[in-house]
Amino acid sequence: MHIKTITLYTSFLIIFFFSLSAFAAGNHLNEAIQHAEVAAKATEGKTISQHAEESKTHANAAKAEKNQATTTNPHLDAGIRSLDEAIKEGNLGAADSARKAAEQAVAHLKQAA
């Protein structure tokens, strides 16, 4: 093979892998938003906490994948902090505070998307 052909194929592979990484990060971020929205609409503290935990798992996965491709996103970090607050308040049975924290998480995660 010629050097130009090898370079072309290598370039395509690099673009392909970065595209997959961006898609996976976006998918995790969408999942995080969906679970945070469910948490924000829930009425029981335990339910809010459970969905906030699931949202946090996906948000952390999106953060890890984004860190490989680019710099960190402050809204993603703020969303994760809000999810931590929703989890804490939900486990304490403070549904109103947990719901408010989940709503803040939704806002931050949407801005991070």
Salt bridges, closest charged atoms under 4 A:
GLU31 OE1 - HIS35 NE2 3.97
GLU37 OE2 - LYS110 NZ 3.12
GLU54 OE2 - HIS58 NE2 3.26
GLU65 OE2 - HIS28 NE2 3.80
ASP77 OD1 - LYS63 NZ 2.90
ASP84 OD1 - LYS56 NZ 2.60
GLU85 OE1 - LYS88 NZ 3.67
ASP96 OD1 - ARG99 NH2 2.55
